Structures are given as structure tokens and as C-alpha cells.
């Protein structure tokens, strides 16, 4: 699903960047330009970062 319509960035791409280590909106902006235009997607980006980071930390602690 497209999260950032202005830059055509999907939720999959944002999750991929979180797996690569992005943990903030600023880091996502630098990695894929999501949230750098109108900004209407920033709340959703933050939610994806939060849920994806929590999931990956849980997965790492089990491994």
C-alpha cells in the first residue's frame, strides 16, 4: 500500500528501511524520501516505524 503518495513510497519499503536500521522519521526521509513533501503521511510512517521496530526487536531477542 502506498503510504507516501507524493514520493510513491510503500509501507513495504518503509518496513525494509526499518529492518536496515532506520528508527526515526528523519532516517526514513533520508533513506527513501517518504514524508519529505506535503507531510500528510508522517503519522502513518511513525506508526510503521514503531510497529516494525518492535516486531524486529522481539524477533531478535528470541533468536
Phi, psi and omega in degrees: 000138177288130177260310179257101182291322183301321183250005178055052180250128183269165175297327178299317180294320179295316178298323177298318179293325176296318177298329178280353175122355179293130182230010180213162177301320179300317180293323176294317178302316180293325185283321187217009177069005177296137178080012184262356182255265185280334177085001182292345182264358188297324178297315180293322177299315179299321178296318179295317178301312183298311183289322181289319179294319179296319179294319181288326177293319178297316180297318181293324182289338179276336186276000000 
